[in-house]
Amino acid sequence: MSEIVSAYLPEFIITIFIVINLIASLFFSTYLYKLSKWVTLLGIVLAIASTFFLQIEPEAFAFNNTFLTNIYTVFYKILILISGFFLTLLSRNMIREKRDRAFEYFSVFLSGILFAMCTVSAVDFISLFVSLEALGLSCYLLLALNKNPNAKQLTFGYLVQGAVVSSLFLMGLSLIYGMCAHFDFEQISLYFANLSSVMGQPQVLLTFALILMMCTFLFKLGLVPFSSWLPDTFEGASYPIGAYMSSIPVLACFGIFSRILMIFLNYTFTMKIVLACIAVVTIIFGSLSAIRQESLKRLMAYSMSVQSGIMLLGMCVFSVYSLSSVLFYLFCYVFANIGAWSAIILLYNSAKLENLNDLKGIIYHRPYYVIAFTVVLIALAGLAPTCGFVAKMYIFSAVARSGFIFLPFLLIALVSSVIMIYGYWRIIRAMFRRIETKIEVDNQVISSKFILYACAFATVGICFLADKIIQLCQLAAYYM
């Protein structure tokens, strides 16, 4: 019990509320479907509050030293839980349509949050693989809730691709185990440290094994060459599920990705160049694809890919400074991305607006919505006066300080980021067009409206607290 309180308390609370939702799905009437949302919100709030009782200095372990809790993991868990809180509110209209499966939906939803937090805290490859696969399973089940036949087909394609990259992960893991006969991160790090001091760096085989293992993370983050599933899957998914997939898996993957790179990047410089190339190609491909999209879902899918590419570029140089810049970027990304999705969900739920052409002239009907939507889009684009500008400058400065070898990658990323700005500008331009329309946007969608305004305010307010938040990110990066 002491281990649960010191290291596993948020996950334990989420597990309890998963069980509550499952029991409620068996015995509660469909007329009580609204209760599922409030039960889920209560569980997430209690889990956030419980993080203040965790032992984080210096660190705590649970389950025979297979589950880690420290400042770094708690930082990610709080971001995951905050995202879960907002996404629960955004699911209001979805569970109204599927009221007979509301408790089941939130059981799977909370399971994804649980395994995302477990992924961040994994200290060996066995628990990591199980957590990643369980997180992927929650995504498959949530995508399958959409009864559209086309969505079912796209979900199956996503599942098949996920199975392929999982097999590649296991193949790479088998090579790592064959080299050092360990699954534990610390033991693997010690082995390669001793090996490099005696025989030099094991470049070729280690790099090949890492490339195979990284396929899983590249797939879940929507990075090239595993980004083909993104636009079609997002288009087939419900809007809250699209917001979920662009937030929870991204946080989980970057949380554990950093710790894996900490083990291996010191022994294979080639991997840094490989990751930098992947990041730059993803930014270029995602930006060029985004500016051609008419569907808001598809545009946001490529937005997730580009943002992941920028964060990967900051991560591949790997220092405390660059890692803290990635943490700060993720902190800003959570509010900007969820804010953009809340605006899109608000417009769809109230007026069925799905494409750029549908948004023309909406500024004259709901100016406050449009202004808040514009603010979060500017944050995603990385422009002043929002936190996106601070985050992008921070991460690019970390790459610039890493050495001349990464400067070409930085210049290409800067140019490609400018192209992506045009993708966001197309949305803003459509909303401000001087065209007479008969659009009627419902003013009663309170939850989406609250999240949109809160995220727009946060993207601007973070700029005034940037120093304090960056210091917190540097502390979390130092204790990784």
Solvent accessible surface area in square Angstrom, and as a share of the most:
residue,aa,sasa,rsa
1,M,159,0.71
2,S,89,0.58
3,E,79,0.35
4,I,36,0.18
5,V,65,0.37
6,S,25,0.16
7,A,0,0.00
8,Y,32,0.12
9,L,32,0.16
10,P,0,0.00
11,E,0,0.00
12,F,69,0.29
13,I,27,0.14
14,I,0,0.00
15,T,49,0.29
16,I,73,0.37
17,F,18,0.08
18,I,18,0.09
19,V,70,0.40
20,I,70,0.35
21,N,0,0.00
22,L,86,0.43
23,I,91,0.46
24,A,6,0.05
25,S,37,0.24
26,L,138,0.69
27,F,154,0.64
28,F,91,0.38
29,S,53,0.34
30,T,61,0.35
31,Y,183,0.70
32,L,88,0.44
33,Y,16,0.06
34,K,120,0.51
35,L,73,0.36
36,S,0,0.00
37,K,21,0.09
38,W,144,0.51
39,V,25,0.14
40,T,0,0.00
41,L,11,0.05
42,L,95,0.47
43,G,0,0.00
44,I,0,0.00
45,V,70,0.40
46,L,75,0.37
47,A,0,0.00
48,I,40,0.20
49,A,45,0.35
50,S,5,0.03
51,T,5,0.03
52,F,162,0.67
53,F,145,0.60
54,L,13,0.07
55,Q,89,0.39
56,I,51,0.26
57,E,127,0.57
58,P,97,0.61
59,E,69,0.31
60,A,8,0.06
61,F,73,0.30
62,A,1,0.01
63,F,104,0.43
64,N,134,0.69
65,N,94,0.48
66,T,53,0.31
67,F,13,0.05
68,L,10,0.05
69,T,0,0.00
70,N,2,0.01
71,I,15,0.08
72,Y,0,0.00
73,T,0,0.00
74,V,13,0.07
75,F,16,0.07
76,Y,0,0.00
77,K,0,0.00
78,I,48,0.24
79,L,3,0.02
80,I,0,0.00
81,L,0,0.00
82,I,42,0.21
83,S,0,0.00
84,G,0,0.00
85,F,54,0.23
86,F,20,0.08
87,L,1,0.01
88,T,0,0.00
89,L,20,0.10
90,L,3,0.01
91,S,0,0.00
92,R,68,0.25
93,N,27,0.14
94,M,12,0.06
95,I,6,0.03
96,R,91,0.33
97,E,132,0.59
98,K,34,0.15
99,R,98,0.36
100,D,95,0.49
101,R,89,0.33
102,A,1,0.01
103,F,13,0.06
104,E,78,0.35
105,Y,8,0.03
106,F,0,0.00
107,S,4,0.03
108,V,32,0.19
109,F,2,0.01
110,L,0,0.00
111,S,25,0.16
112,G,0,0.00
113,I,0,0.00
114,L,16,0.08
115,F,58,0.24
116,A,0,0.00
117,M,0,0.00
118,C,20,0.12
119,T,0,0.00
120,V,0,0.00
121,S,0,0.00
122,A,1,0.01
123,V,13,0.08
124,D,18,0.09
125,F,0,0.00
126,I,90,0.45
127,S,34,0.22
128,L,0,0.00
129,F,44,0.18
130,V,86,0.49
131,S,8,0.05
132,L,1,0.01
133,E,59,0.27
134,A,21,0.16
135,L,1,0.00
136,G,3,0.03
137,L,96,0.48
138,S,4,0.02
139,C,2,0.01
140,Y,31,0.12
141,L,84,0.42
142,L,2,0.01
143,L,3,0.02
144,A,36,0.28
145,L,12,0.06
146,N,33,0.17
147,K,145,0.61
148,N,74,0.38
149,P,107,0.68
150,N,83,0.42
151,A,2,0.02
152,K,92,0.39
153,Q,129,0.57
154,L,40,0.20
155,T,13,0.08
156,F,135,0.56
157,G,28,0.27
158,Y,7,0.03
159,L,72,0.36
160,V,65,0.37
161,Q,61,0.27
162,G,4,0.04
163,A,58,0.45
164,V,78,0.45
165,V,4,0.02
166,S,13,0.09
167,S,58,0.38
168,L,43,0.22
169,F,1,0.00
170,L,81,0.40
171,M,103,0.46
172,G,0,0.00
173,L,8,0.04
174,S,64,0.41
175,L,51,0.25
176,I,0,0.00
177,Y,94,0.36
178,G,66,0.63
179,M,35,0.16
180,C,8,0.05
181,A,63,0.49
182,H,71,0.32
183,F,66,0.28
184,D,45,0.23
185,F,12,0.05
186,E,117,0.52
187,Q,77,0.34
188,I,0,0.00
189,S,34,0.22
190,L,96,0.48
191,Y,70,0.27
192,F,0,0.00
193,A,41,0.32
194,N,98,0.50
195,L,36,0.18
196,S,31,0.20
197,S,92,0.60
198,V,122,0.70
199,M,151,0.67
200,G,35,0.33
201,Q,91,0.40
202,P,28,0.18
203,Q,60,0.27
204,V,130,0.75
205,L,83,0.41
206,L,0,0.00
207,T,13,0.08
208,F,103,0.43
209,A,0,0.00
210,L,1,0.00
211,I,66,0.34
212,L,18,0.09
213,M,0,0.00
214,M,2,0.01
215,C,12,0.07
216,T,3,0.02
217,F,0,0.00
218,L,7,0.03
219,F,1,0.01
220,K,16,0.07
221,L,0,0.00
222,G,0,0.00
223,L,0,0.00
224,V,30,0.17
225,P,94,0.59
226,F,42,0.18
227,S,7,0.04
228,S,80,0.52
229,W,8,0.03
230,L,0,0.00
231,P,8,0.05
232,D,56,0.29
233,T,5,0.03
234,F,1,0.00
235,E,78,0.35
236,G,7,0.07
237,A,1,0.01
238,S,22,0.14
239,Y,12,0.05
240,P,12,0.08
241,I,1,0.00
242,G,1,0.01
243,A,0,0.00
244,Y,1,0.00
245,M,4,0.02
246,S,0,0.00
247,S,2,0.01
248,I,0,0.00
249,P,6,0.04
250,V,0,0.00
251,L,1,0.00
252,A,0,0.00
253,C,0,0.00
254,F,0,0.00
255,G,0,0.00
256,I,0,0.00
257,F,0,0.00
258,S,0,0.00
259,R,10,0.04
260,I,0,0.00
261,L,1,0.00
262,M,81,0.36
263,I,8,0.04
264,F,0,0.00
265,L,6,0.03
266,N,107,0.55
267,Y,24,0.09
268,T,0,0.00
269,F,91,0.38
270,T,64,0.37
271,M,1,0.01
272,K,35,0.15
273,I,45,0.23
274,V,40,0.23
275,L,0,0.00
276,A,0,0.00
277,C,54,0.33
278,I,29,0.15
279,A,0,0.00
280,V,7,0.04
281,V,71,0.41
282,T,0,0.00
283,I,0,0.00
284,I,59,0.30
285,F,91,0.38
286,G,0,0.00
287,S,0,0.00
288,L,81,0.40
289,S,3,0.02
290,A,0,0.00
291,I,43,0.22
292,R,175,0.64
293,Q,23,0.10
294,E,78,0.35
295,S,16,0.10
296,L,0,0.00
297,K,19,0.08
298,R,54,0.20
299,L,0,0.00
300,M,1,0.00
301,A,0,0.00
302,Y,17,0.07
303,S,1,0.01
304,M,1,0.00
305,S,1,0.01
306,V,1,0.01
307,Q,4,0.02
308,S,1,0.01
309,G,0,0.00
310,I,2,0.01
311,M,0,0.00
312,L,0,0.00
313,L,1,0.00
314,G,0,0.00
315,M,1,0.00
316,C,0,0.00
317,V,11,0.07
318,F,42,0.18
319,S,57,0.37
320,V,71,0.41
321,Y,60,0.23
322,S,0,0.00
323,L,4,0.02
324,S,0,0.00
325,S,0,0.00
326,V,0,0.00
327,L,0,0.00
328,F,0,0.00
329,Y,11,0.04
330,L,0,0.00
331,F,36,0.15
332,C,4,0.02
333,Y,8,0.03
334,V,2,0.01
335,F,26,0.11
336,A,3,0.02
337,N,2,0.01
338,I,0,0.00
339,G,0,0.00
340,A,0,0.00
341,W,0,0.00
342,S,0,0.00
343,A,2,0.02
344,I,0,0.00
345,I,1,0.01
346,L,1,0.00
347,L,5,0.02
348,Y,57,0.22
349,N,37,0.19
350,S,26,0.17
351,A,28,0.22
352,K,123,0.52
353,L,14,0.07
354,E,74,0.33
355,N,61,0.31
356,L,6,0.03
357,N,94,0.48
358,D,51,0.26
359,L,0,0.00
360,K,53,0.23
361,G,0,0.00
362,I,0,0.00
363,I,23,0.12
364,Y,116,0.44
365,H,54,0.24
366,R,78,0.29
367,P,56,0.35
368,Y,160,0.61
369,Y,9,0.03
370,V,2,0.01
371,I,93,0.47
372,A,7,0.06
373,F,2,0.01
374,T,18,0.11
375,V,33,0.19
376,V,0,0.00
377,L,0,0.00
378,I,42,0.21
379,A,5,0.04
380,L,7,0.03
381,A,4,0.03
382,G,5,0.05
383,L,71,0.35
384,A,61,0.47
385,P,98,0.62
386,T,2,0.01
387,C,1,0.00
388,G,7,0.07
389,F,81,0.34
390,V,43,0.24
391,A,1,0.01
392,K,15,0.06
393,M,85,0.38
394,Y,20,0.08
395,I,1,0.00
396,F,10,0.04
397,S,40,0.26
398,A,4,0.03
399,V,1,0.00
400,A,45,0.35
401,R,165,0.60
402,S,46,0.30
403,G,31,0.29
404,F,177,0.74
405,I,88,0.45
406,F,7,0.03
407,L,58,0.29
408,P,74,0.46
409,F,30,0.13
410,L,13,0.06
411,L,110,0.55
412,I,73,0.37
413,A,0,0.00
414,L,64,0.32
415,V,97,0.56
416,S,4,0.02
417,S,6,0.04
418,V,97,0.56
419,I,52,0.27
420,M,6,0.03
421,I,43,0.22
422,Y,95,0.36
423,G,0,0.00
424,Y,2,0.01
425,W,120,0.42
426,R,27,0.10
427,I,0,0.00
428,I,18,0.09
429,R,101,0.37
430,A,8,0.06
431,M,1,0.00
432,F,90,0.38
433,R,98,0.36
434,R,213,0.78
435,I,66,0.33
436,E,175,0.79
437,T,42,0.24
438,K,198,0.84
439,I,24,0.12
440,E,144,0.65
441,V,6,0.03
442,D,58,0.30
443,N,68,0.35
444,Q,120,0.53
445,V,7,0.04
446,I,116,0.59
447,S,13,0.09
448,S,2,0.02
449,K,45,0.19
450,F,106,0.44
451,I,0,0.00
452,L,1,0.00
453,Y,81,0.31
454,A,33,0.25
455,C,0,0.00
456,A,11,0.08
457,F,160,0.67
458,A,20,0.15
459,T,0,0.00
460,V,50,0.29
461,G,19,0.18
462,I,11,0.06
463,C,38,0.23
464,F,167,0.70
465,L,106,0.53
466,A,10,0.08
467,D,103,0.53
468,K,139,0.59
469,I,22,0.11
470,I,29,0.15
471,Q,109,0.48
472,L,85,0.42
473,C,0,0.00
474,Q,66,0.29
475,L,79,0.39
476,A,0,0.00
477,A,5,0.04
478,Y,154,0.59
479,Y,88,0.33
480,M,27,0.12
